[in-house]
Amino acid sequence: MYIKRDRYLNKLIDRLGNGQIKIITGVRRCGKSFLLFNLFCEYLKTQGVSDDQIIAIALDNDINKKYQDPSELSAFVRSQIIDESKTYYVLLDEVQYAISKEELHNPDIPVKLYSVLNGLLRLNNVDIYVTGSNSKMLSRDVMTEFRWRGDVIELFPLTLKEYYDFTGGDKSDAFEEYSLYGGMPLVLYKKTDDEKYRYLSNLFNEVYFKDIIERYSIELPDVLSALTDDLCSSIGSLTNSKKIADTLKTVKKIKVNSETIASYLEHLTDSFLFRCAKRYDVKGKKYFEYPSKYYCVDIGLRNVRLNLRQQEEAHIMENIIFNELVARGCSVNVGVIKTEEINNKGIRSQKTLEIDFVVNRGAKKYYIQSALVLPDEGKIKQELRPLLSVKDYFKKIIITKTSMKPWTDDMGVVHLGLYDFLLDENSLDLG
C-alpha cells in the first residue's frame, strides 16, 4: 500500500510539458525519490508513456557514479533520446551529486550541470524533473542559471493528514504517535518503537551529518552535533549564533565563535533540517535581523535526537503547526507588536508582545497563537492580548489541543481545534 502524496503529485502533473525544469527539493528521505520514480512514473504510464520514454537516474547510487560527471550524464541521456516523435521524461534524483565542491563554493566558477540541463531543455521532446536535498543547489540564483525556466517544488515529511490517511484509526491516537515519531515516510513501515527510534537516529548520524560534513568539509563535527542538539532542545525559542555559542561554552564547555555557529546554522538550514522563522514588526512592517526561531523539519527527528527526553507538549505542538503551515505553502514569521500601557499609578510603559505566527498565503494574512490548553480566564487573556493589539482586519486564530468545533468569540478571534486544523487543509478559513 502506497502512502499518498497527492499534493505534490498534482503539482508535477500540473507542470507536465511546461517548458521548465521541475526542481523538487526537501530533506533527504522525505519521499522525493518515491514521488518521482514511483508515483509520478506510475502516473505517466497510465497516460500511455512507455518505459523507454522515461530516463531515470539516481545520482546518489554508486552504480551511477560516473553520471555525477555532467559530461557523462549529458552523453547518456542524449543517447536514450532516439525518436523525435516521442516525448522523453528525464528524471534525475539528488542532482547536487553532479555539482562539485568547487562549483558549489565559488560563484565565479560556472556550474556544468546547469549548462547540461539547459542544453537538454532546448530539445523539443524532453521534459526534465530533478530532485535535490540541499538548497545550495539553488543558491546561485536558479532562475537566472536556468534562464528563468526553473520551477521549484518543495517536498516535506508527511503532514498529519497524509499520515492519518495512511494509518486510519482514532485521530487522537494517530496524533500522539505522529507527535512522537513524526512523519518521515519509512517510519510508518517500522513495526516496533525500537525500529522507529533506530531509523530516525541513524538518519542524523549516517545520512544528514555525513552529507554536511563531506559537502562542506566541516572541521568541527562535534560542534555541528552540539548545535543540532541545542536547536532541537530549544525549538520555538528566540536565539542567534552568539547566544548559541555562549550556551555551548557555558553548558558544554565547547569553545567556538559565533561566526562558526552562523556558518553551521546555514548548513543545517540549507540541508532542510531546520527552518528559520524571522521576527516581524507587525506595526512597523519590517523584519528584525535577529534573534530568530528555528523549527525542526520533522518532530520525530527532533524527539529522537534528544533521546525522547524533552517531550514538552506545547513546544512540540508549536513545531507541528509551523511545519503544517509551511507545507501548505505559507510564508511564516514570528510576530512582534509593541504596545503602550498605563499602570494603576498612571505611569506609561512600553511592552513587547509576541504572536506565534504571522502567516501569509497569497493575498491572505492570518495571525495565529498556539496554546496547548486555555484552562482559565487568565490564560485566555494572555493568549488574546497580542492578537487584540493588532488593529488591522486580518483573521486572528487561536489553535488549542481540543476536539471542539471551530467557533468565533465576541472579539472576532477564531478558536480552532488542533485536529481540525491539521486534518483539514482549508482550516484557516473555518470559523
TIDODREN-969068 format. One record per residue (C-alpha): residue number from 1; residue in three letters; x, y, z. Coordinates in nm, 4 decimals. Layout:
<tidos>
NUM:ALA:X:Y:Z
...
</tidos>
This chain:
<tidos>
1:MET:0.0000:0.0000:0.0000
2:TYR:0.1407:0.3373:-0.1063
3:ILE:0.1479:0.6494:0.1079
4:LYS:-0.0380:0.9086:-0.0962
5:ARG:0.1433:1.2329:-0.1765
6:ASP:-0.1338:1.3778:-0.3907
7:ARG:-0.0473:1.7400:-0.3113
8:TYR:0.2937:1.7023:-0.4732
9:LEU:0.1940:1.4582:-0.7458
10:ASN:-0.0718:1.7019:-0.8648
11:LYS:0.1870:1.9801:-0.8745
12:LEU:0.4018:1.7671:-1.1046
13:ILE:0.1044:1.6770:-1.3216
14:ASP:0.0078:2.0439:-1.3496
15:ARG:0.3603:2.1216:-1.4713
16:LEU:0.3824:1.8489:-1.7356
17:GLY:0.5415:1.9815:-2.0540
18:ASN:0.5548:2.3430:-1.9324
19:GLY:0.8989:2.4010:-2.0840
20:GLN:1.0634:2.4392:-1.7436
21:ILE:1.2973:2.2272:-1.5328
22:LYS:1.0932:2.0946:-1.2408
23:ILE:1.3122:2.1033:-0.9271
24:ILE:1.1882:1.9015:-0.6281
25:THR:1.3696:1.9940:-0.3069
26:GLY:1.3489:1.8755:0.0525
27:VAL:1.5338:1.6981:0.3304
28:ARG:1.6748:1.3566:0.2419
29:ARG:1.4435:1.0577:0.2995
30:CYS:1.1264:1.2691:0.2964
31:GLY:0.9982:1.0910:-0.0149
32:LYS:1.1350:1.2800:-0.3173
33:SER:1.2670:0.9679:-0.4920
34:PHE:0.9437:0.7784:-0.4281
35:LEU:0.7378:1.0689:-0.5590
36:LEU:0.9417:1.0917:-0.8766
37:PHE:1.0339:0.7299:-0.9520
38:ASN:0.7174:0.5605:-0.8287
39:LEU:0.4136:0.7856:-0.8051
40:PHE:0.4971:1.0114:-1.0982
41:CYS:0.6248:0.7293:-1.3194
42:GLU:0.3115:0.5301:-1.2435
43:TYR:0.1002:0.8267:-1.3489
44:LEU:0.2973:0.8688:-1.6730
45:LYS:0.2409:0.5040:-1.7609
46:THR:-0.1344:0.5392:-1.7057
47:GLN:-0.1180:0.8137:-1.9691
48:GLY:0.0401:0.5798:-2.2210
49:VAL:0.4064:0.6712:-2.1688
50:SER:0.6308:0.3687:-2.2357
51:ASP:0.9321:0.2619:-2.0271
52:ASP:1.1805:0.3668:-2.2946
53:GLN:1.0496:0.7244:-2.2745
54:ILE:1.1414:0.7514:-1.9041
55:ILE:1.5115:0.8156:-1.8393
56:ALA:1.5527:0.7806:-1.4616
57:ILE:1.8908:0.8117:-1.2857
58:ALA:1.9586:0.8185:-0.9099
59:LEU:2.2837:1.0141:-0.8856
60:ASP:2.3439:0.9178:-0.5216
61:ASN:2.3587:0.5490:-0.6190
62:ASP:2.7115:0.4101:-0.6529
63:ILE:2.6261:0.2260:-0.9734
64:ASN:2.5523:0.5638:-1.1337
65:LYS:2.8619:0.7375:-1.0016
66:LYS:3.0055:0.8104:-1.3459
67:TYR:2.6960:1.0171:-1.4248
68:GLN:2.7943:1.2576:-1.1484
69:ASP:3.0194:1.3942:-1.4213
70:PRO:2.7859:1.6299:-1.6116
71:SER:2.9503:1.5413:-1.9451
72:GLU:2.8873:1.1697:-1.8904
73:LEU:2.5332:1.2451:-1.7777
74:SER:2.4612:1.4528:-2.0867
75:ALA:2.6042:1.1892:-2.3213
76:PHE:2.3994:0.9096:-2.1648
77:VAL:2.0692:1.0984:-2.1608
78:ARG:2.1119:1.2101:-2.5207
79:SER:2.1900:0.8528:-2.6264
80:GLN:1.8481:0.7452:-2.4970
81:ILE:1.6568:1.0072:-2.6976
82:ILE:1.6218:0.8234:-3.0259
83:ASP:1.2733:0.9033:-3.1571
84:GLU:1.1917:1.2674:-3.2322
85:SER:0.8204:1.1879:-3.2427
86:LYS:0.8140:1.0834:-2.8739
87:THR:0.8401:1.2905:-2.5571
88:TYR:1.1140:1.1769:-2.3191
89:TYR:1.0923:1.2326:-1.9445
90:VAL:1.4305:1.2853:-1.7769
91:LEU:1.4155:1.2134:-1.4016
92:LEU:1.7353:1.2874:-1.2069
93:ASP:1.7479:1.2161:-0.8342
94:GLU:1.9790:1.4058:-0.5930
95:VAL:2.1404:1.6268:-0.8570
96:GLN:2.3667:1.8003:-0.6050
97:TYR:2.5940:1.4975:-0.6546
98:ALA:2.6668:1.6332:-1.0044
99:ILE:2.7780:1.9715:-0.8648
100:SER:3.1419:1.9801:-0.7484
101:LYS:3.2533:2.1396:-0.4227
102:GLU:3.4458:2.3984:-0.6218
103:GLU:3.1346:2.4954:-0.8159
104:LEU:2.9265:2.4969:-0.5004
105:HIS:3.1531:2.7332:-0.3069
106:ASN:3.2971:2.9573:-0.5784
107:PRO:3.0440:3.1831:-0.7534
108:ASP:3.2997:3.2624:-1.0246
109:ILE:3.3042:2.9007:-1.1471
110:PRO:3.0141:2.8108:-1.3806
111:VAL:2.8120:2.5050:-1.2808
112:LYS:2.8413:2.2497:-1.5623
113:LEU:2.5212:2.0721:-1.4583
114:TYR:2.3156:2.3841:-1.5275
115:SER:2.4551:2.4025:-1.8805
116:VAL:2.3751:2.0342:-1.9360
117:LEU:2.0153:2.0754:-1.8184
118:ASN:1.9670:2.3943:-2.0189
119:GLY:2.1025:2.2129:-2.3239
120:LEU:1.8608:1.9227:-2.2779
121:LEU:1.5757:2.1664:-2.2337
122:ARG:1.6414:2.3013:-2.5815
123:LEU:1.5329:1.9675:-2.7230
124:ASN:1.1674:1.9969:-2.8135
125:ASN:1.0780:1.6467:-2.6977
126:VAL:1.2355:1.6476:-2.3480
127:ASP:1.0629:1.7177:-2.0137
128:ILE:1.3035:1.7433:-1.7175
129:TYR:1.2463:1.6687:-1.3458
130:VAL:1.5222:1.6769:-1.0832
131:THR:1.5404:1.6378:-0.7054
132:GLY:1.7897:1.7827:-0.4607
133:SER:1.8420:1.7714:-0.0852
134:ASN:2.0437:2.0868:-0.0456
135:SER:1.9228:2.4385:-0.1074
136:LYS:2.2773:2.5409:-0.2024
137:MET:2.1846:2.3795:-0.5306
138:LEU:1.9568:2.6802:-0.5720
139:SER:2.1703:2.9447:-0.4036
140:ARG:2.3404:3.0518:-0.7251
141:ASP:2.0070:3.2025:-0.8349
142:VAL:1.8431:2.9055:-1.0012
143:MET:1.6045:3.1179:-1.2029
144:THR:1.8952:3.3009:-1.3658
145:GLU:2.1047:2.9869:-1.4130
146:PHE:1.8129:2.8108:-1.5792
147:ARG:1.7257:3.1267:-1.7747
148:TRP:1.4001:3.1725:-1.5846
149:ARG:1.2978:2.8173:-1.6656
150:GLY:1.3356:2.6614:-1.3214
151:ASP:1.0179:2.5613:-1.1375
152:VAL:1.0744:2.4714:-0.7703
153:ILE:0.8519:2.2374:-0.5667
154:GLU:0.9466:2.1786:-0.2026
155:LEU:0.8557:1.8397:-0.0554
156:PHE:0.8104:1.7926:0.3193
157:PRO:0.7824:1.4934:0.5514
158:LEU:0.4269:1.3671:0.5926
159:THR:0.1710:1.6019:0.7408
160:LEU:-0.0692:1.4559:0.9959
161:LYS:-0.3365:1.4327:0.7233
162:GLU:-0.1077:1.2300:0.4962
163:TYR:-0.0080:1.0187:0.7957
164:TYR:-0.3687:0.9650:0.9067
165:ASP:-0.4940:0.8909:0.5540
166:PHE:-0.2476:0.6008:0.5540
167:THR:-0.2950:0.4697:0.9094
168:GLY:-0.6606:0.5475:0.9833
169:GLY:-0.7943:0.4672:1.3316
170:ASP:-0.8565:0.7078:1.6166
171:LYS:-0.7487:1.0657:1.5414
172:SER:-0.6083:1.1335:1.8858
173:ASP:-0.4084:0.8081:1.8841
174:ALA:-0.2702:0.8935:1.5395
175:PHE:-0.1683:1.2389:1.6586
176:GLU:0.0089:1.1073:1.9693
177:GLU:0.2086:0.8620:1.7564
178:TYR:0.2807:1.1319:1.4983
179:SER:0.3875:1.3837:1.7624
180:LEU:0.6358:1.1269:1.8962
181:TYR:0.7884:0.9730:1.5818
182:GLY:0.6928:1.2300:1.3195
183:GLY:0.6246:1.1916:0.9503
184:MET:0.9343:1.0560:0.7779
185:PRO:0.7639:0.8128:0.5377
186:LEU:0.9653:0.4991:0.6189
187:VAL:0.8765:0.5332:0.9887
188:LEU:0.5271:0.4113:0.9012
189:TYR:0.6717:0.0816:0.7818
190:LYS:0.8696:0.0182:1.1026
191:LYS:0.6790:-0.2214:1.3256
192:THR:0.8265:-0.1504:1.6700
193:ASP:0.9218:0.1567:1.8702
194:ASP:1.2811:0.0358:1.8736
195:GLU:1.2911:0.0125:1.4925
196:LYS:1.1460:0.3618:1.4580
197:TYR:1.3913:0.5038:1.7085
198:ARG:1.6964:0.3466:1.5438
199:TYR:1.5879:0.4525:1.1970
200:LEU:1.5429:0.8184:1.2932
201:SER:1.8618:0.8230:1.4995
202:ASN:2.0626:0.6805:1.2100
203:LEU:1.9265:0.9436:0.9729
204:PHE:2.1104:1.2140:1.1629
205:ASN:2.4373:1.0278:1.2040
206:GLU:2.4598:0.8188:0.8875
207:VAL:2.2848:1.0421:0.6344
208:TYR:2.2458:1.4080:0.7317
209:PHE:2.5675:1.4675:0.9230
210:LYS:2.7786:1.2673:0.6791
211:ASP:2.6371:1.4681:0.3908
212:ILE:2.7035:1.8011:0.5607
213:ILE:3.0492:1.7089:0.6892
214:GLU:3.1615:1.5854:0.3490
215:ARG:2.9925:1.8564:0.1443
216:TYR:3.1202:2.1488:0.3496
217:SER:3.4454:1.9983:0.4803
218:ILE:3.3301:2.0511:0.8387
219:GLU:3.6303:2.0837:1.0714
220:LEU:3.4355:2.0659:1.3982
221:PRO:3.1792:1.7829:1.3702
222:ASP:3.1329:1.7828:1.7490
223:VAL:3.0185:2.1439:1.7280
224:LEU:2.7748:2.0576:1.4484
225:SER:2.6322:1.7816:1.6670
226:ALA:2.6086:2.0042:1.9750
227:LEU:2.4465:2.2811:1.7720
228:THR:2.1858:2.0367:1.6430
229:ASP:2.1115:1.9237:1.9984
230:ASP:2.0713:2.2850:2.1094
231:LEU:1.8309:2.3679:1.8248
232:CYS:1.6241:2.0562:1.8950
233:SER:1.6134:2.1376:2.2640
234:SER:1.5039:2.4982:2.2127
235:ILE:1.2504:2.4789:1.9286
236:GLY:1.0277:2.7820:1.9296
237:SER:1.2725:2.9891:2.1377
238:LEU:1.4393:3.3059:2.0175
239:THR:1.8097:3.2615:1.9509
240:ASN:2.1045:3.3708:1.7389
241:SER:2.4566:3.2495:1.6664
242:LYS:2.6155:3.4452:1.9533
243:LYS:2.3647:3.3173:2.2080
244:ILE:2.4188:2.9587:2.0899
245:ALA:2.7980:2.9972:2.1033
246:ASP:2.7713:3.1314:2.4592
247:THR:2.5412:2.8434:2.5583
248:LEU:2.7790:2.5802:2.4183
249:LYS:3.0685:2.7436:2.6015
250:THR:2.8837:2.7644:2.9346
251:VAL:2.6874:2.4386:2.9340
252:LYS:2.9006:2.2014:2.7289
253:LYS:3.2421:2.3667:2.7690
254:ILE:3.2794:2.3881:2.3901
255:LYS:3.4704:2.6967:2.2771
256:VAL:3.3518:2.8151:1.9389
257:ASN:3.2983:3.1592:1.7887
258:SER:2.9664:3.2932:1.6649
259:GLU:3.0891:3.3058:1.3031
260:THR:3.1383:2.9281:1.3006
261:ILE:2.7947:2.8766:1.4559
262:ALA:2.6395:3.1059:1.1943
263:SER:2.8068:2.9031:0.9198
264:TYR:2.6897:2.5703:1.0657
265:LEU:2.3380:2.7079:1.1125
266:GLU:2.3366:2.7896:0.7431
267:HIS:2.4444:2.4353:0.6557
268:LEU:2.1655:2.2850:0.8682
269:THR:1.9017:2.5068:0.7073
270:ASP:2.0464:2.4577:0.3584
271:SER:2.0038:2.0839:0.4135
272:PHE:1.6375:2.1462:0.5052
273:LEU:1.6809:2.0004:0.8554
274:PHE:1.5735:2.3236:1.0210
275:ARG:1.3835:2.6281:0.9052
276:CYS:1.4288:2.9787:1.0373
277:ALA:1.1299:3.1956:1.1284
278:LYS:1.2247:3.5622:1.1365
279:ARG:1.0716:3.8175:1.3693
280:TYR:0.8385:4.0635:1.2017
281:ASP:0.7331:4.4015:1.3425
282:VAL:0.3580:4.3958:1.2807
283:LYS:0.3088:4.7716:1.3225
284:GLY:0.6362:4.8842:1.1666
285:LYS:0.6069:4.6269:0.8868
286:LYS:0.9754:4.5354:0.8917
287:TYR:1.1899:4.2352:0.9791
288:PHE:1.4369:4.2118:1.2647
289:GLU:1.7775:4.0745:1.1686
290:TYR:1.7966:3.8697:1.4912
291:PRO:1.7131:3.6875:1.7124
292:SER:1.5046:3.4299:1.5226
293:LYS:1.3316:3.0990:1.5914
294:TYR:1.4284:2.7627:1.4442
295:TYR:1.1959:2.4687:1.3909
296:CYS:1.2917:2.1113:1.3045
297:VAL:1.1626:1.9818:0.9693
298:ASP:1.0222:1.6714:1.1398
299:ILE:0.9184:1.6415:1.5034
300:GLY:1.0171:1.2736:1.5182
301:LEU:1.3743:1.3591:1.4168
302:ARG:1.3789:1.6230:1.6876
303:ASN:1.2438:1.3929:1.9581
304:VAL:1.4773:1.1041:1.8828
305:ARG:1.7762:1.3377:1.8610
306:LEU:1.7015:1.4258:2.2247
307:ASN:1.6533:1.0577:2.3163
308:LEU:1.2818:1.1244:2.3762
309:ARG:1.3729:1.3102:2.6951
310:GLN:1.2233:1.6526:2.6292
311:GLN:0.8576:1.5959:2.5492
312:GLU:0.7069:1.9385:2.6175
313:GLU:0.3665:1.9162:2.4537
314:ALA:0.3333:2.2897:2.3938
315:HIS:0.6659:2.3157:2.2076
316:ILE:0.6020:2.0007:2.0058
317:MET:0.2557:2.1262:1.9085
318:GLU:0.4027:2.4623:1.8030
319:ASN:0.6634:2.2921:1.5819
320:ILE:0.3969:2.0718:1.4202
321:ILE:0.1747:2.3741:1.3490
322:PHE:0.4701:2.5607:1.1956
323:ASN:0.5559:2.2657:0.9701
324:GLU:0.1925:2.2295:0.8624
325:LEU:0.1712:2.5958:0.7651
326:VAL:0.4936:2.5804:0.5642
327:ALA:0.3834:2.2581:0.3915
328:ARG:0.0678:2.4390:0.2807
329:GLY:0.2852:2.6927:0.1017
330:CYS:0.2508:2.9691:0.3599
331:SER:0.5163:3.2235:0.4487
332:VAL:0.5516:3.2098:0.8284
333:ASN:0.7150:3.4631:1.0603
334:VAL:0.7125:3.5407:1.4315
335:GLY:0.5043:3.8485:1.5054
336:VAL:0.6293:4.1294:1.7293
337:ILE:0.3961:4.4058:1.8404
338:LYS:0.4813:4.6940:2.0715
339:THR:0.2090:4.8403:2.2896
340:GLU:0.1889:5.1220:2.5416
341:GLU:0.0279:5.0546:2.8777
342:ILE:-0.0685:5.2666:3.1775
343:ASN:-0.0459:5.1099:3.5213
344:ASN:-0.2724:5.1865:3.8179
345:LYS:-0.0430:5.4787:3.9114
346:GLY:-0.0830:5.6384:3.5724
347:ILE:0.2720:5.5550:3.4606
348:ARG:0.3149:5.4729:3.0933
349:SER:0.5392:5.1901:2.9782
350:GLN:0.6083:5.0031:2.6565
351:LYS:0.5515:4.6303:2.6285
352:THR:0.6653:4.3976:2.3524
353:LEU:0.4196:4.1184:2.2796
354:GLU:0.4695:3.8159:2.0578
355:ILE:0.2346:3.6497:1.8134
356:ASP:0.3434:3.2925:1.7481
357:PHE:0.2887:3.3051:1.3735
358:VAL:0.2217:3.5782:1.1196
359:VAL:0.1112:3.3803:0.8162
360:ASN:0.0848:3.4946:0.4566
361:ARG:-0.0699:3.2830:0.1824
362:GLY:-0.1256:3.4757:-0.1373
363:ALA:-0.3267:3.7870:-0.0589
364:LYS:-0.4463:3.6437:0.2733
365:LYS:-0.2872:3.7060:0.6120
366:TYR:-0.3528:3.5298:0.9428
367:TYR:-0.2331:3.5889:1.2983
368:ILE:-0.2075:3.2609:1.4880
369:GLN:-0.1472:3.1720:1.8527
370:SER:-0.0619:2.8147:1.9529
371:ALA:-0.1920:2.7313:2.3002
372:LEU:-0.1943:2.3756:2.4296
373:VAL:-0.4854:2.4494:2.6644
374:LEU:-0.6804:2.7519:2.7894
375:PRO:-0.7649:2.6383:3.1423
376:ASP:-0.8824:2.9689:3.2858
377:GLU:-0.9666:3.3307:3.2126
378:GLY:-0.6122:3.4445:3.2893
379:LYS:-0.4582:3.2181:3.0266
380:ILE:-0.7234:3.3186:2.7735
381:LYS:-0.6445:3.6882:2.8256
382:GLN:-0.2720:3.6181:2.7971
383:GLU:-0.3124:3.4498:2.4582
384:LEU:-0.5674:3.7017:2.3277
385:ARG:-0.3683:4.0078:2.4281
386:PRO:-0.1164:4.0061:2.1383
387:LEU:-0.3880:3.9297:1.8830
388:LEU:-0.6179:4.2057:2.0037
389:SER:-0.3303:4.4545:1.9979
390:VAL:-0.3233:4.4237:1.6196
391:LYS:-0.5645:4.6779:1.4768
392:ASP:-0.5934:4.5543:1.1189
393:TYR:-0.8731:4.3322:0.9917
394:PHE:-0.6861:4.0159:0.9017
395:LYS:-0.8054:3.6934:1.0610
396:LYS:-0.6918:3.6105:1.4150
397:ILE:-0.6831:3.2475:1.5289
398:ILE:-0.6046:3.0532:1.8463
399:ILE:-0.5273:2.6835:1.7976
400:THR:-0.5701:2.4626:2.1052
401:LYS:-0.5457:2.0887:2.1608
402:THR:-0.9170:2.0282:2.1726
403:SER:-1.1745:1.8450:1.9631
404:MET:-1.4259:2.1312:1.9847
405:LYS:-1.5720:2.2547:1.6588
406:PRO:-1.4410:2.5918:1.5339
407:TRP:-1.6086:2.8936:1.6889
408:THR:-1.5632:3.2715:1.6954
409:ASP:-1.5645:3.4720:2.0189
410:ASP:-1.7118:3.8191:2.0767
411:MET:-1.3838:3.9850:1.9796
412:GLY:-1.3727:3.8156:1.6420
413:VAL:-1.0987:3.5660:1.7282
414:VAL:-1.1478:3.2188:1.5820
415:HIS:-1.0887:2.9266:1.8191
416:LEU:-0.9732:2.6228:1.6249
417:GLY:-0.9103:2.2688:1.7491
418:LEU:-0.5724:2.1169:1.6702
419:TYR:-0.7110:1.8113:1.4914
420:ASP:-0.9446:2.0222:1.2763
421:PHE:-0.6537:2.2473:1.1851
422:LEU:-0.4185:1.9634:1.0914
423:LEU:-0.6658:1.7370:0.9112
424:ASP:-0.8462:1.9999:0.7032
425:GLU:-0.6291:2.1851:0.4512
426:ASN:-0.8889:2.4639:0.4392
427:SER:-0.8963:2.5005:0.8170
428:LEU:-0.7588:2.8550:0.8232
429:ASP:-1.0828:2.9684:0.6634
430:LEU:-1.3077:2.7871:0.9124
431:GLY:-1.4960:2.9648:1.1869
</tidos>
